[in-house]
Amino acid sequence: MVRKSLIIFLLLFGSLLAKAQMWGIPNLTTFDDRRIHFGFTLGLNVLDLGIQHYHTLDENPSFDAEALGEIYPIYLQEIDSVGRQVRADIASLTPGFTVGIVSNLRLTENLDLRFVPGLSFGNRELEYNVPLHDMNNAGNSEAYSLRATYIDFPFYLKYKSKRIVNQRPYMLGGLAARVDISKSAVEELVRLRKMSFYVEAGMGWDMYLQFFRLSTELKYSFGLGNNLTAPPEFPQPGYFNQAFKRVSAHMLTLSFHFE
């Protein structure tokens, strides 16, 4: 509820500010003539996962029921009780934040090339249909936290409409690479690759204020490829990772650029 209220407030604030600027005196009239300019960005993000499961754990060649039964017989009984159909889903979407530096190269009157390196911090809560056993968490909580600290390397093409006084809507698309520097190696219950790649698309609104340009932008990142890597090693029970056939990372970002 708090997250929804915050997003609605930000959108209403941006709408009111846009109306106030729509028919005023033009600001920064030579801003778009610059070949190169820089700025910074602040934003809110939500991390998500696209998950494909094996129908049963037995379909995964790396799953060894006999070895699991010898080490953790109770765990084997738990997954047998659901027909070895172990499932997980995102329990809740938790907001994170993003910071970065904007580098903009003007290609044509309506087209820019942008490089926006930065850091993104976020979390995903995975909830399973069987009891969770994380050897790094003595409390064995109901959901597993997949925290991420990404170093972002995105490149975009930004297509801008014609400027109307102090307003200019735009669309953008591009590619991004992200490196998760929070990964701690083999002891994690669910293991994802450190590097992931994305196709990104979004839209935004440039507002030319008296001393700087403020841009409000909503962007979605579609993860490419399978982010899943080898299951964790003993003593972690591997079936929480082995239940997945494919995992792709996604991200929704609401950004505010100051240029």
C-alpha positions in Angstrom: 0.0 0.0 0.0 2.8 2.4 0.9 4.7 1.6 -2.4 1.5 2.2 -4.5 0.8 5.5 -2.7 4.4 6.7 -3.3 4.2 5.9 -7.0 0.8 7.6 -7.4 2.1 10.7 -5.5 5.2 10.9 -7.8 3.1 10.6 -10.9 0.7 13.2 -9.8 3.5 15.5 -8.8 5.1 15.1 -12.2 1.8 15.8 -13.9 1.2 19.0 -11.9 4.8 20.2 -12.6 4.4 19.5 -16.3 1.2 21.6 -16.5 2.9 24.4 -14.7 5.7 24.4 -17.2 3.6 23.8 -20.3 2.7 27.4 -21.2 5.5 29.3 -19.4 8.5 31.2 -20.8 10.9 28.8 -22.6 13.9 27.8 -20.4 17.3 26.5 -21.5 16.7 27.3 -25.1 20.1 26.1 -26.3 20.3 23.0 -24.0 19.5 20.5 -26.9 22.2 22.1 -29.1 25.0 20.7 -26.9 26.9 17.9 -28.5 27.7 16.2 -25.2 26.3 16.8 -21.7 26.2 15.0 -18.4 24.1 14.6 -15.3 23.0 12.2 -12.6 20.0 10.0 -12.0 18.1 8.8 -8.9 15.4 6.1 -9.1 13.2 3.5 -7.6 13.3 -0.1 -8.9 11.5 -3.4 -8.4 13.3 -6.7 -9.2 11.4 -9.7 -10.5 12.2 -13.2 -11.8 10.8 -15.2 -14.6 10.9 -18.8 -13.4 10.4 -22.1 -15.3 10.3 -25.2 -13.2 11.0 -28.9 -14.0 7.8 -30.8 -13.8 9.4 -33.0 -11.2 12.9 -32.9 -9.6 13.6 -36.3 -11.3 13.7 -34.5 -14.7 16.8 -32.6 -13.6 19.9 -34.8 -14.2 21.7 -33.1 -11.3 19.1 -34.2 -8.8 20.2 -37.3 -6.7 17.4 -38.5 -4.6 19.5 -41.3 -3.1 22.2 -39.0 -1.9 19.6 -36.6 -0.5 18.0 -39.4 1.4 21.2 -40.5 3.0 22.1 -37.0 4.2 18.7 -35.5 4.8 16.0 -38.2 5.0 13.4 -35.8 6.4 14.0 -33.4 3.5 13.4 -36.2 1.0 10.1 -37.1 2.8 9.0 -33.4 2.5 9.6 -33.2 -1.3 8.1 -36.7 -1.8 4.9 -35.4 -0.1 4.4 -33.0 -3.0 5.3 -35.6 -5.7 8.8 -34.0 -6.0 7.1 -31.0 -7.7 9.0 -28.3 -5.9 7.8 -24.8 -6.8 8.8 -21.3 -5.9 7.5 -17.9 -6.8 8.1 -14.2 -5.8 6.4 -13.7 -2.5 6.3 -9.9 -2.7 7.9 -7.2 -4.8 10.2 -5.1 -2.7 11.2 -1.6 -3.8 14.9 -0.8 -4.2 16.8 2.2 -5.5 19.2 3.2 -8.3 21.8 5.9 -8.6 23.9 6.7 -11.7 25.7 9.1 -14.0 24.2 10.3 -17.3 26.3 10.7 -20.4 24.4 12.0 -23.4 25.7 12.3 -27.0 23.5 14.2 -29.5 23.3 12.3 -32.8 20.5 14.3 -34.5 17.9 16.8 -33.6 15.6 14.0 -32.3 18.0 11.2 -31.5 20.5 10.8 -28.6 22.9 8.1 -27.6 23.0 7.7 -23.8 25.3 5.8 -21.4 24.0 5.6 -17.8 26.4 3.6 -15.6 25.3 3.2 -12.0 24.4 1.0 -9.0 21.1 -0.7 -8.4 20.1 -2.2 -5.0 17.2 -4.5 -4.6 15.8 -7.7 -3.2 13.5 -10.6 -4.2 11.7 -12.9 -1.8 11.3 -16.5 -3.0 8.5 -18.5 -1.4 8.4 -22.3 -1.8 5.7 -24.9 -1.6 7.8 -27.0 0.8 9.6 -26.0 4.0 12.6 -23.9 3.5 16.0 -25.1 4.8 18.8 -22.6 4.5 21.9 -23.7 6.3 23.1 -20.1 6.5 19.9 -19.1 8.4 19.3 -21.0 11.6 15.7 -19.6 11.8 14.7 -21.2 8.5 12.4 -18.4 7.4 9.4 -18.9 5.2 10.9 -17.0 2.2 14.4 -16.9 0.8 15.9 -13.4 0.1 17.7 -13.0 -3.1 19.5 -9.6 -2.5 21.3 -8.0 -5.4 23.7 -5.1 -5.8 24.2 -4.5 -9.5 26.8 -2.4 -11.3 24.8 -1.2 -14.4 26.3 -0.7 -17.8 23.3 0.4 -20.1 23.4 2.0 -23.5 20.3 3.6 -24.9 19.0 5.3 -28.0 16.6 8.1 -27.0 14.1 9.4 -29.6 12.6 12.8 -28.7 9.5 14.4 -30.0 9.3 18.0 -31.0 9.8 20.4 -28.0 6.7 22.2 -26.8 7.8 25.2 -24.8 9.4 23.4 -21.7 8.1 19.9 -22.4 9.5 17.1 -24.5 8.2 13.5 -24.3 10.5 10.7 -25.5 10.9 7.0 -25.9 14.1 4.9 -25.5 15.4 1.5 -26.0 18.8 -0.3 -25.6 20.9 -3.0 -24.1 22.3 -3.4 -20.6 24.8 -5.6 -18.8 24.7 -5.9 -15.0 27.2 -7.4 -12.6 25.9 -8.5 -9.2 28.7 -7.8 -6.7 26.7 -9.2 -3.8 27.0 -12.8 -4.7 28.9 -14.8 -2.1 29.6 -18.0 -4.0 28.7 -21.6 -3.4 27.0 -21.3 0.0 23.9 -19.6 -1.4 20.7 -21.6 -1.4 19.7 -20.3 -4.9 22.6 -19.5 -7.2 22.3 -17.0 -10.1 25.0 -15.8 -12.4 26.9 -12.7 -11.5 26.5 -11.2 -14.9 23.2 -10.8 -16.7 22.1 -9.1 -19.9 18.9 -7.2 -20.7 16.9 -5.6 -23.4 15.4 -2.4 -22.1 12.5 -0.2 -23.3 10.8 2.8 -21.8 9.3 6.3 -22.1 9.8 9.5 -20.3 9.1 13.2 -20.2 11.8 16.0 -20.3 10.9 19.2 -18.4 13.2 22.2 -19.0 13.4 24.1 -15.7 15.3 27.4 -15.1 18.7 25.9 -14.3 18.5 22.2 -15.3 16.4 19.7 -17.2 14.4 17.2 -15.1 13.4 14.0 -16.8 10.9 11.5 -15.4 11.3 8.0 -16.9 9.7 4.6 -16.6 11.7 1.7 -18.0 11.4 -2.1 -18.1 14.3 -4.4 -18.4 13.8 -7.8 -20.0 16.4 -10.4 -18.9 18.1 -12.4 -21.6 19.3 -16.0 -21.3 19.2 -18.3 -18.3 20.6 -16.8 -15.1 20.7 -20.1 -13.3 24.0 -21.6 -12.5 25.2 -24.8 -10.7 23.4 -25.8 -7.6 24.9 -25.0 -4.2 27.4 -27.4 -2.6 27.0 -29.4 0.7 25.7 -28.6 3.3 23.1 -26.7 1.4 20.2 -28.9 0.1 20.5 -28.5 -3.7 16.9 -29.2 -4.6 15.8 -25.6 -3.9 18.0 -24.6 -6.9 17.5 -27.8 -8.9 13.7 -27.3 -9.1 14.4 -24.5 -11.6 14.8 -25.2 -15.3 15.3 -21.5 -16.3 15.5 -18.3 -14.4 15.5 -14.8 -16.0 15.9 -11.5 -14.2 13.7 -8.5 -14.9 13.5 -5.0 -13.5 11.1 -2.1 -13.5 12.7 1.3 -12.8 11.2 4.8 -12.2 14.0 7.3 -12.7 14.5 11.0 -12.3 17.4 12.4 -14.4 19.0 15.8 -13.5 20.9 17.2 -16.5 
